[in-house]
Amino acid sequence: MGVGGEEVTATLPEHTNMVGVSADPSHRRGRPVKWQGLDIKQIFDAERERGAGFVALNHPRKGCNWLCLIGWDRLKVAPTLQDPTFVGLPAGATLWTWDFDAVELLNGMDAALFVDPKHPNRTGTFDDWMSFWNGGHAIAGLAVTDVHGDDPPGAPRTYFAVPSDDLSKFETKWLVDAVKAGRTVAGAGAFVRVSIGGKGPGELAPSSAVQGGEATLQLKVEALKTIDVSRVVVLVNCDTALDLKATKPNETVKLDVQTKLPLSKDAHVVVVVFGKEPMPLGFEQVDANRVPRAITNPIRVDVDGDGIWTAPGGKTCAFVPGS
């Protein structure tokens, strides 16, 4: 089964995706979005007007794409560029909008996900994504957002929660609702199940899930026996809170634990899975320091019990990636 959509390839901000839209048979090209002359907000508006269920910003750092060009400030959670004409847009054009639902984290096995000190402006999409959440903007993180051709086994995939195991009943709405709610896991060889107080990625765990400054984290990591998983990192507000070793790296279930997670204030919790050995024969190889095996979307935790989740604000992440 497939879900219709379009990768809208504008000059700037380059690739965005609209998902949940079918080709128009009355139009010789299916009625693509006309992006010419539009800024980022107008492009997303045009995609929604075309009928998009959700819209996404794709690989925004790769090769100095949009976040690089506009000088995204992760502490201020805003662009530093003020003059749109600097990037060839007309004066008065909008350089940033929060009116999108998702961002592509894993764009293939060569994703420059974490900051490379040698190329800081062209890398660090994960840190950008965390800055969105730190600023209170619940933007879902995805793996490859469209068909890139004959992708090899193990290429990044987005897994999403569905309301039924009967896939004969599948509706595009299932995907749209899951992405807009952040109920997704980005995988490049592994799969993660994680919950706090029975709430998983994209959901809000109540204060009752936190007792004595600790929450109980349920965590299960799975992959093929031949795919190495060595390290599982749990981040709280993008800081390393737990750094766990896989207990059975050569089995299908690499790690299955119930553990305590210290939480002193409202938080978003993300799990990042790493391997260190080469991928099995037939799989695309990857630098494990650059591309993790899996990333979950955040679980928000209402620690103070006021019924809402309060974001931590712009901050530098205390997290060292790698295996």
C-alpha positions as a printed NumPy array, in Angstrom:
array([[  0.   ,   0.   ,   0.   ],
       [  1.157,   3.558,  -0.547],
       [  0.274,   7.064,   0.531],
       [  0.124,   9.817,  -2.067],
       [  2.006,  13.051,  -1.75 ],
       [  4.524,  15.336,  -3.376],
       [  8.071,  16.367,  -2.623],
       [  7.837,  20.05 ,  -3.44 ],
       [ 11.275,  20.979,  -4.748],
       [ 11.419,  24.748,  -4.558],
       [ 14.632,  26.691,  -5.084],
       [ 14.295,  27.684,  -1.406],
       [ 13.793,  26.166,   1.12 ],
       [ 14.505,  23.315,  -1.29 ],
       [ 12.636,  20.109,  -0.335],
       [  9.406,  20.065,   1.6  ],
       [  6.837,  17.281,   1.571],
       [  3.083,  17.279,   1.517],
       [  1.547,  13.908,   2.378],
       [ -1.959,  12.573,   1.962],
       [ -2.651,  14.09 ,  -1.444],
       [ -3.543,  12.147,  -4.575],
       [ -2.646,  13.119,  -8.103],
       [ -5.371,  15.029,  -9.919],
       [ -6.287,  12.89 , -12.983],
       [ -7.686,  15.935, -14.754],
       [ -4.258,  17.576, -14.786],
       [ -1.548,  16.275, -17.086],
       [  1.048,  16.418, -14.278],
       [ -1.261,  15.54 , -11.409],
       [ -1.569,  19.179, -10.314],
       [  1.696,  19.772,  -8.453],
       [  2.083,  22.703,  -6.091],
       [  3.313,  25.826,  -7.868],
       [  6.036,  27.068,  -5.549],
       [  7.577,  29.708,  -7.803],
       [  7.676,  33.1  ,  -6.078],
       [  6.553,  31.701,  -2.707],
       [  8.389,  31.846,   0.608],
       [  8.435,  29.006,   3.143],
       [  5.155,  29.958,   4.805],
       [  3.402,  30.427,   1.475],
       [  4.68 ,  27.047,   0.267],
       [  3.294,  25.254,   3.333],
       [  0.029,  27.205,   2.91 ],
       [ -0.161,  26.131,  -0.741],
       [  0.459,  22.497,   0.234],
       [ -2.337,  22.578,   2.803],
       [ -4.639,  24.274,   0.31 ],
       [ -3.845,  21.447,  -2.124],
       [ -5.153,  19.051,   0.545],
       [ -2.055,  17.931,   2.466],
       [ -2.735,  15.9  ,   5.583],
       [  0.627,  16.949,   6.966],
       [  3.586,  18.949,   5.705],
       [  7.273,  18.386,   6.449],
       [ 10.595,  20.176,   6.142],
       [ 13.143,  17.821,   4.597],
       [ 16.882,  17.445,   5.403],
       [ 17.193,  21.112,   6.449],
       [ 20.987,  21.044,   7.033],
       [ 22.287,  18.663,   4.378],
       [ 24.645,  20.512,   2.044],
       [ 23.827,  23.82 ,   3.792],
       [ 20.095,  23.724,   3.251],
       [ 17.519,  25.993,   4.832],
       [ 18.525,  26.042,   8.514],
       [ 22.13 ,  26.622,   7.489],
       [ 21.22 ,  29.43 ,   5.095],
       [ 19.051,  31.32 ,   7.583],
       [ 21.527,  30.883,  10.427],
       [ 19.315,  28.904,  12.8  ],
       [ 20.1  ,  29.769,  16.429],
       [ 19.41 ,  26.77 ,  18.656],
       [ 19.47 ,  28.822,  21.845],
       [ 17.128,  31.553,  20.624],
       [ 15.088,  28.976,  18.641],
       [ 14.915,  31.392,  15.73 ],
       [ 16.805,  32.322,  12.562],
       [ 19.529,  34.96 ,  12.791],
       [ 19.182,  36.035,   9.158],
       [ 16.953,  39.09 ,   8.879],
       [ 17.309,  40.074,   5.221],
       [ 15.471,  37.718,   2.829],
       [ 17.242,  39.239,  -0.163],
       [ 20.486,  37.667,   1.131],
       [ 19.151,  34.283,  -0.015],
       [ 17.474,  35.582,  -3.152],
       [ 13.972,  36.089,  -1.767],
       [ 12.13 ,  39.405,  -2.089],
       [ 12.201,  41.921,   0.736],
       [  9.435,  41.146,   3.188],
       [  9.481,  37.388,   2.497],
       [  8.95 ,  35.117,   5.497],
       [ 12.092,  33.21 ,   6.484],
       [ 10.529,  31.004,   9.149],
       [  7.158,  29.613,  10.204],
       [  6.059,  27.036,  12.769],
       [  3.159,  25.973,  10.562],
       [  4.606,  22.573,   9.66 ],
       [  4.206,  19.166,  11.256],
       [  7.427,  17.216,  10.807],
       [ 11.113,  17.396,   9.976],
       [ 13.209,  14.761,   8.233],
       [ 16.003,  13.58 ,  10.529],
       [ 17.337,  10.502,   8.732],
       [ 17.701,  11.258,   5.037],
       [ 19.449,   8.031,   4.076],
       [ 22.485,   6.448,   5.656],
       [ 24.696,   9.484,   5.   ],
       [ 22.687,  11.828,   7.209],
       [ 24.812,  14.434,   8.997],
       [ 22.578,  14.151,  12.007],
       [ 24.893,  15.362,  14.754],
       [ 27.13 ,  18.418,  14.767],
       [ 30.476,  17.87 ,  13.059],
       [ 32.937,  20.45 ,  14.481],
       [ 34.61 ,  20.622,  11.077],
       [ 31.329,  21.585,   9.397],
       [ 29.099,  23.028,  12.148],
       [ 26.761,  24.942,   9.839],
       [ 26.062,  21.993,   7.544],
       [ 25.429,  19.419,  10.266],
       [ 23.377,  18.949,  13.402],
       [ 19.782,  18.319,  12.324],
       [ 19.223,  16.381,  15.551],
       [ 20.28 ,  19.419,  17.604],
       [ 17.993,  21.615,  15.48 ],
       [ 15.089,  19.262,  16.132],
       [ 15.804,  19.278,  19.848],
       [ 15.839,  23.09 ,  19.77 ],
       [ 12.317,  22.987,  18.3  ],
       [ 11.13 ,  20.902,  21.237],
       [ 13.107,  22.92 ,  23.773],
       [ 11.293,  25.974,  22.439],
       [  7.924,  24.286,  22.896],
       [  7.258,  23.356,  19.261],
       [  6.173,  19.725,  18.902],
       [  7.568,  18.937,  15.458],
       [  7.655,  15.2  ,  14.682],
       [ 10.975,  13.681,  13.662],
       [ 10.855,  11.343,  10.657],
       [ 13.134,   9.066,   8.707],
       [ 13.117,   9.124,   4.898],
       [  9.921,  10.946,   3.946],
       [  9.381,   9.622,   0.436],
       [ 10.499,   6.92 ,  -1.985],
       [ 14.073,   7.619,  -3.057],
       [ 14.223,   4.772,  -5.558],
       [ 15.518,   1.268,  -4.983],
       [ 16.471,   1.806,  -1.348],
       [ 18.534,  -1.083,   0.063],
       [ 17.495,  -3.206,   3.041],
       [ 17.904,  -1.423,   6.352],
       [ 17.475,   2.051,   4.846],
       [ 15.791,   4.505,   7.224],
       [ 12.067,   4.055,   7.764],
       [  9.407,   5.848,   9.774],
       [  7.306,   3.582,  11.995],
       [  4.014,   4.946,  13.227],
       [  1.317,   3.895,  15.675],
       [ -1.951,   2.632,  14.167],
       [ -5.372,   2.027,  15.709],
       [ -5.716,  -1.535,  14.36 ],
       [ -3.543,  -4.54 ,  13.515],
       [ -5.776,  -5.251,  10.513],
       [ -3.886,  -3.484,   7.749],
       [ -6.61 ,  -4.328,   5.23 ],
       [ -8.456,  -1.433,   6.878],
       [ -5.548,   0.969,   6.442],
       [ -6.432,   4.581,   5.748],
       [ -4.15 ,   7.487,   4.939],
       [ -5.646,   9.165,   8.   ],
       [ -3.798,   6.658,  10.202],
       [ -0.445,   7.957,   8.986],
       [ -1.489,  11.595,   9.04 ],
       [ -2.869,  11.409,  12.569],
       [  0.2  ,   9.558,  13.868],
       [  2.688,  12.023,  12.389],
       [  0.76 ,  15.094,  13.524],
       [  0.653,  13.625,  17.028],
       [  4.339,  12.657,  16.95 ],
       [  3.554,   8.975,  17.46 ],
       [  6.468,   7.826,  15.339],
       [  9.873,   6.168,  15.574],
       [ 12.655,   6.763,  13.047],
       [ 14.55 ,   3.545,  12.41 ],
       [ 17.718,   2.633,  10.51 ],
       [ 17.99 ,  -1.012,  11.502],
       [ 16.315,  -1.117,  14.92 ],
       [ 12.911,  -0.547,  16.497],
       [ 12.087,   0.904,  19.919],
       [  9.098,   0.609,  22.219],
       [  9.195,   3.109,  25.075],
       [  6.643,   4.398,  27.555],
       [  6.278,   6.352,  30.791],
       [  3.113,   5.798,  32.762],
       [  1.684,   3.941,  29.788],
       [  2.27 ,   6.898,  27.447],
       [  4.529,   6.586,  24.42 ],
       [  6.105,   8.897,  21.819],
       [  3.948,  11.903,  21.038],
       [  1.878,  11.519,  24.183],
       [  1.74 ,  13.38 ,  27.513],
       [  2.548,  11.384,  30.637],
       [  0.748,  12.761,  33.71 ],
       [  2.384,  13.786,  36.968],
       [  1.106,  10.57 ,  38.548],
       [  3.793,   8.78 ,  36.488],
       [  6.446,  10.572,  38.566],
       [  6.934,   9.544,  42.183],
       [  9.673,  10.913,  44.411],
       [ 11.355,  12.678,  41.506],
       [ 11.52 ,   9.533,  39.39 ],
       [  9.466,   8.026,  36.593],
       [  9.414,   4.378,  35.579],
       [ 10.609,   3.973,  32.011],
       [  9.601,   0.889,  30.03 ],
       [ 12.084,   0.312,  27.22 ],
       [ 12.433,  -2.423,  24.619],
       [ 14.828,  -2.373,  21.661],
       [ 14.58 ,  -4.91 ,  18.836],
       [ 16.483,  -5.641,  15.626],
       [ 17.629,  -8.561,  13.534],
       [ 20.093, -10.773,  15.39 ],
       [ 22.79 ,  -9.794,  12.908],
       [ 22.32 ,  -6.045,  13.445],
       [ 24.506,  -4.77 ,  16.241],
       [ 22.961,  -2.627,  18.971],
       [ 25.44 ,  -1.661,  21.653],
       [ 24.244,   1.527,  23.335],
       [ 20.847,   2.988,  24.19 ],
       [ 20.77 ,   6.61 ,  25.361],
       [ 17.783,   8.182,  27.108],
       [ 17.685,  11.965,  26.815],
       [ 15.757,  14.312,  29.097],
       [ 15.378,  17.775,  27.552],
       [ 18.192,  16.696,  25.182],
       [ 20.598,  15.912,  28.046],
       [ 21.86 ,  12.376,  28.64 ],
       [ 19.95 ,  10.945,  31.604],
       [ 20.611,   7.221,  31.08 ],
       [ 23.329,   5.537,  29.028],
       [ 22.517,   1.836,  28.8  ],
       [ 24.319,  -1.097,  27.231],
       [ 22.401,  -3.689,  25.251],
       [ 22.136,  -6.81 ,  27.42 ],
       [ 21.711,  -9.205,  24.49 ],
       [ 23.336,  -7.565,  21.444],
       [ 23.253, -10.805,  19.419],
       [ 19.578, -11.567,  20.004],
       [ 16.427, -10.114,  18.454],
       [ 15.501,  -8.331,  21.682],
       [ 18.619,  -6.291,  22.421],
       [ 17.376,  -4.628,  25.579],
       [ 14.164,  -5.035,  27.568],
       [ 14.174,  -3.123,  30.843],
       [ 12.07 ,  -1.262,  33.339],
       [ 14.214,   1.415,  34.92 ],
       [ 13.953,   4.59 ,  36.957],
       [ 14.38 ,   7.927,  35.21 ],
       [ 15.104,  11.033,  37.35 ],
       [ 12.747,  13.915,  36.511],
       [ 12.656,  17.131,  38.5  ],
       [ 10.576,  19.283,  36.162],
       [  8.485,  19.037,  33.001],
       [ 10.496,  17.279,  30.34 ],
       [ 10.575,  15.688,  26.908],
       [ 12.15 ,  12.227,  26.785],
       [ 13.835,  10.782,  23.677],
       [ 15.572,   7.432,  23.128],
       [ 18.498,   7.156,  20.692],
       [ 19.927,   3.729,  19.766],
       [ 23.491,   3.186,  18.534],
       [ 25.521,   0.286,  17.152],
       [ 29.247,  -0.005,  16.651],
       [ 29.748,  -3.062,  14.429],
       [ 29.316,  -3.012,  10.621],
       [ 25.849,  -3.684,   9.271],
       [ 25.244,  -7.235,   7.956],
       [ 26.231,  -8.195,   4.432],
       [ 23.653,  -6.802,   1.986],
       [ 22.863,  -3.773,   4.112],
       [ 24.153,  -0.305,   3.403],
       [ 27.069,   0.528,   5.684],
       [ 26.927,   3.526,   7.964],
       [ 29.106,   5.478,  10.349],
       [ 27.46 ,   4.696,  13.69 ],
       [ 28.63 ,   8.017,  15.082],
       [ 26.573,   9.811,  12.441],
       [ 23.484,   7.653,  11.958],
       [ 21.879,   5.927,  14.951],
       [ 19.922,   2.684,  14.637],
       [ 16.741,   4.355,  15.88 ],
       [ 15.321,   7.588,  17.341],
       [ 11.992,   7.915,  19.133],
       [  9.849,  10.987,  19.131],
       [  9.596,  12.65 ,  22.533],
       [  7.322,  11.612,  25.344],
       [  6.266,  14.769,  27.175],
       [  6.014,  14.473,  30.953],
       [  3.899,  16.842,  33.074],
       [  6.033,  16.59 ,  36.21 ],
       [  4.536,  19.583,  38.071],
       [  0.965,  18.371,  37.585],
       [ -0.533,  21.564,  36.163],
       [ -2.077,  19.634,  33.27 ],
       [  0.205,  21.057,  30.603],
       [  3.753,  20.458,  29.427],
       [  6.18 ,  23.34 ,  29.885],
       [  9.181,  23.349,  27.535],
       [ 12.663,  23.975,  28.99 ],
       [ 13.528,  26.819,  26.61 ],
       [ 16.564,  27.206,  24.385],
       [ 19.601,  25.344,  25.693],
       [ 22.73 ,  23.489,  24.685],
       [ 22.261,  19.728,  24.711],
       [ 24.495,  17.738,  27.077],
       [ 24.671,  14.69 ,  24.836],
       [ 27.63 ,  12.973,  23.191],
       [ 26.527,  10.792,  20.243],
       [ 28.346,   7.756,  18.978],
       [ 28.755,   4.153,  19.959]])
